[in-house]
Amino acid sequence: MEEKEFVVEERSVSGALLVVVALALLAAVGGLFWCYTLQKDFGAATQKLTTAELKNAELNQKLDATNARLRATSETLGQSVGMTQRQLELKAQSILTQQKLAQARIEEAQAATQKQIGAVSTEVSSVKTDVGGVKTDVASTRTDLEATKTQLTRVVGDAGVMSGLIATNHDELEVLKHKGDRNYYEFTLQKGQQPMLLSSIKLQLKKADQKHSRYTLNVSADDRNIEKKDKNLDEPVQFYTGKDPVLYEIVVNSIEKNKVSGYLSTPKGGKTATP
């Protein structure tokens, strides 16, 4: 009976031992698996750490380079700011100098202008005095001109006889007509035309020299021809005609190319003229 109990107890111990061994093996296998897994995770973590350290080193290197560039830029900027400040100061000094020079030139010009104004004022006063004298001279000259005009319009004709008043244009001729002393006939002669009948005579233009104010014409009166050669502008051209010869005058007061204009003057009432 005891032997059976021993065998049963021995079997029970063996079974428990096997269970323990099995559990131990399982625990060992589990530990090995956990160690493997842990080692794998540790390797991965180590690799990640290494990669992170490499990246960190690269970032540090880039950061150092950036800091170096920033320091260089800061130094360059500081130098540029210093140079700009210096340039501004020099520019300001130059502007101030130019302003002073400009102010000096303005003051000098103003002084010169004031001096010129004073001189001009003196000259104006002198000119006023001169103008007063000129007015007096003009009045005197005008009187002399009127007298000279009267003398010039009474000239000796080509026949040696003192002529009456001479009209040098149409307006003056109208004045003479209104005086009523003589008869006046206006004419315009063209070179190459047939003789023109005026009063009792005929006139024909032979030549007109505009440059030298001279002309030549033929006068037909009392069945005879008279050539009046190289006569001058406003010169009284005189001749006698009629049974009781009276003085006729021709005055040419305009000479153009191949054309002359003027008037014929004859006595009124058949008066005879004294040579």
ChimeraX attribute file (.defattr): number of C-alpha atoms within 10 A of each C-alpha:
attribute: neighborCount
match mode: 1-to-1
recipient: residues
	/A:1	5
	/A:2	7
	/A:3	8
	/A:4	9
	/A:5	10
	/A:6	11
	/A:7	11
	/A:8	12
	/A:9	12
	/A:10	12
	/A:11	12
	/A:12	12
	/A:13	12
	/A:14	12
	/A:15	12
	/A:16	12
	/A:17	12
	/A:18	12
	/A:19	12
	/A:20	12
	/A:21	12
	/A:22	12
	/A:23	12
	/A:24	12
	/A:25	12
	/A:26	12
	/A:27	12
	/A:28	12
	/A:29	12
	/A:30	12
	/A:31	12
	/A:32	12
	/A:33	12
	/A:34	12
	/A:35	12
	/A:36	12
	/A:37	12
	/A:38	12
	/A:39	12
	/A:40	12
	/A:41	12
	/A:42	12
	/A:43	12
	/A:44	12
	/A:45	12
	/A:46	12
	/A:47	12
	/A:48	12
	/A:49	12
	/A:50	12
	/A:51	12
	/A:52	12
	/A:53	12
	/A:54	12
	/A:55	12
	/A:56	12
	/A:57	12
	/A:58	12
	/A:59	12
	/A:60	12
	/A:61	12
	/A:62	12
	/A:63	12
	/A:64	12
	/A:65	12
	/A:66	12
	/A:67	12
	/A:68	12
	/A:69	12
	/A:70	12
	/A:71	12
	/A:72	12
	/A:73	12
	/A:74	12
	/A:75	12
	/A:76	12
	/A:77	12
	/A:78	12
	/A:79	12
	/A:80	12
	/A:81	12
	/A:82	12
	/A:83	12
	/A:84	12
	/A:85	12
	/A:86	12
	/A:87	12
	/A:88	12
	/A:89	12
	/A:90	12
	/A:91	12
	/A:92	12
	/A:93	12
	/A:94	12
	/A:95	12
	/A:96	12
	/A:97	12
	/A:98	12
	/A:99	12
	/A:100	12
	/A:101	12
	/A:102	12
	/A:103	12
	/A:104	12
	/A:105	12
	/A:106	12
	/A:107	12
	/A:108	12
	/A:109	12
	/A:110	12
	/A:111	12
	/A:112	12
	/A:113	12
	/A:114	12
	/A:115	12
	/A:116	12
	/A:117	12
	/A:118	12
	/A:119	11
	/A:120	13
	/A:121	12
	/A:122	11
	/A:123	12
	/A:124	12
	/A:125	11
	/A:126	11
	/A:127	14
	/A:128	11
	/A:129	11
	/A:130	12
	/A:131	12
	/A:132	11
	/A:133	11
	/A:134	13
	/A:135	11
	/A:136	12
	/A:137	12
	/A:138	12
	/A:139	11
	/A:140	11
	/A:141	12
	/A:142	12
	/A:143	12
	/A:144	11
	/A:145	12
	/A:146	11
	/A:147	11
	/A:148	11
	/A:149	11
	/A:150	12
	/A:151	11
	/A:152	12
	/A:153	15
	/A:154	14
	/A:155	18
	/A:156	16
	/A:157	18
	/A:158	16
	/A:159	15
	/A:160	12
	/A:161	16
	/A:162	13
	/A:163	19
	/A:164	17
	/A:165	16
	/A:166	20
	/A:167	19
	/A:168	18
	/A:169	15
	/A:170	13
	/A:171	10
	/A:172	12
	/A:173	19
	/A:174	12
	/A:175	11
	/A:176	18
	/A:177	15
	/A:178	9
	/A:179	9
	/A:180	10
	/A:181	13
	/A:182	15
	/A:183	16
	/A:184	21
	/A:185	14
	/A:186	15
	/A:187	15
	/A:188	15
	/A:189	21
	/A:190	19
	/A:191	16
	/A:192	12
	/A:193	10
	/A:194	12
	/A:195	18
	/A:196	17
	/A:197	12
	/A:198	14
	/A:199	12
	/A:200	11
	/A:201	17
	/A:202	15
	/A:203	23
	/A:204	20
	/A:205	24
	/A:206	19
	/A:207	20
	/A:208	23
	/A:209	18
	/A:210	16
	/A:211	9
	/A:212	11
	/A:213	17
	/A:214	20
	/A:215	23
	/A:216	17
	/A:217	21
	/A:218	17
	/A:219	19
	/A:220	19
	/A:221	16
	/A:222	12
	/A:223	6
	/A:224	7
	/A:225	13
	/A:226	12
	/A:227	14
	/A:228	17
	/A:229	13
	/A:230	15
	/A:231	19
	/A:232	18
	/A:233	19
	/A:234	21
	/A:235	20
	/A:236	29
	/A:237	20
	/A:238	20
	/A:239	19
	/A:240	17
	/A:241	15
	/A:242	13
	/A:243	7
	/A:244	10
	/A:245	15
	/A:246	18
	/A:247	21
	/A:248	19
	/A:249	21
	/A:250	22
	/A:251	23
	/A:252	26
	/A:253	20
	/A:254	16
	/A:255	23
	/A:256	15
	/A:257	12
	/A:258	16
	/A:259	19
	/A:260	25
	/A:261	16
	/A:262	23
	/A:263	22
	/A:264	22
	/A:265	22
	/A:266	20
	/A:267	16
	/A:268	12
	/A:269	8
	/A:270	12
	/A:271	12
	/A:272	15
	/A:273	13
	/A:274	8
	/A:275	11
